């Protein structure tokens, strides 16, 4: 087994907007339990997250904003002031102690970073992180503090590392992209459903960075109804070429699991096949370029019963060098959560084939995605030619 | 909106005596394609575009000839008496002018002096902002009957969800002349409850709207 750390504690479950909000950290418990019930998550691999300090949050966030979040969590902010900071909205409602809960998720990602960068583990996973929409001075899209942005800046300062950030959430990783838009030592890559309909709307291939950071921001907006093969073609080709070009010291992957056909918020048609492949390439590239240094975080994922636990388990299993399971899910887990789930749980690690009716315009969608990728990669391909 | 709100007030200009070489250098340095040419008294003498220059200098395919042509004064190639705009002109009218006359830039002149310039790119960006695409949000299309009060009914649903509307565009419905398509951008990552209520109210919601595919 590779030495890998799984960052988790009940303290991460306090990030809770309401019972009906689509962002639900119950996912963390469901995933950890699924892994435990197949004997893949020994207690010795679990590391308790710490809370991020105010100074660490201020690596990215405005101090004024941090103060407002603290006050909001104590019920001391009026609605109109809160709204200026993106909180108290339907997307990101105020909840008790929201500062502490949000700082806990950031701290979890910093814990994962330290595990890897200080050599206690080759890889580390913090499924409580991945809140990629958080901005410098504003909450957005279910995200208060941006753990990945803070962690990247932290790795730059503390370890002098060049970081490759790979975001496979179905939504554009806007918060992280804008944090490092003019920084040539951080390369951000986001594969997402085009912003034509989907939040946040940004993430066009033309968003390539600015100033010295030009050419270090990559976007692959794929069409609604994109399926496994096309998603993976873009992911494998795009991410590998970018890694070869950028030559990172460490890789941080954001693993939103909301590109799945079942996800209620998006229109992509991935199946579990995609989630089997995503961590494999991340591991391969980390071994090839970064002496194994790979930190993975969670992200979106709004079908918390049928999709997220299986998808996120595969990240841990890949990371810790265990064989990927096939066939039925453990009965113990199905029996425990079946009654609570509003939808019938999926019985197997794989999705049934086929999972959905064939898509009428599949060939055109695949072709369009390929065109998009060629355009997005043109900048590094032409430079490569130049060098030859 | 009026032109002075979207124009660039910092304008790079040259004089009629300046050469093609000067113009090329300035365009390259500032990454621009249009240069107003000013007379000694500050009045607008003409406009030189990258296209005027391309037409005037020899093809790069001919090889590296040192050509005197690069020393030609701009007064020989510029468009004299170009169309100009006024700071108080409406953006919509300027857009029609660009579309109909296929110009690439519009110098903005007030009291005989150049005060700004508007290019195709400025106009395009204005329209991008109009669609709300520069702020985080979700977009949906709602097909509605073309009759009074419909917009009120639709926006009431958004109010019910305390959802901030970033932009509303109204398109004609290509398939039916008594319907319109509202394209609404709303500041939320989770538009599902809104969509559900719009459907309950009897509106047809297209999210996403890809011809040939129904979800």
Interface residues (C-beta under 8 A of the other chain):
Chain A: X22 X89 X90 X91 X133 X140 X141 X142 X171 X174 X195 X196 X197 X198 X199 X200 X201 X202 X223 X224 X225 X264 X265 X267 X359 X360 X361
Chain B: X132 X133 X135 X136 X137 X138 X139 X140 X161 X162 X163 X164 X185 X187 X188 X189 X190 X191 X192 X207 X208 X209 X210 X212 X213 X215
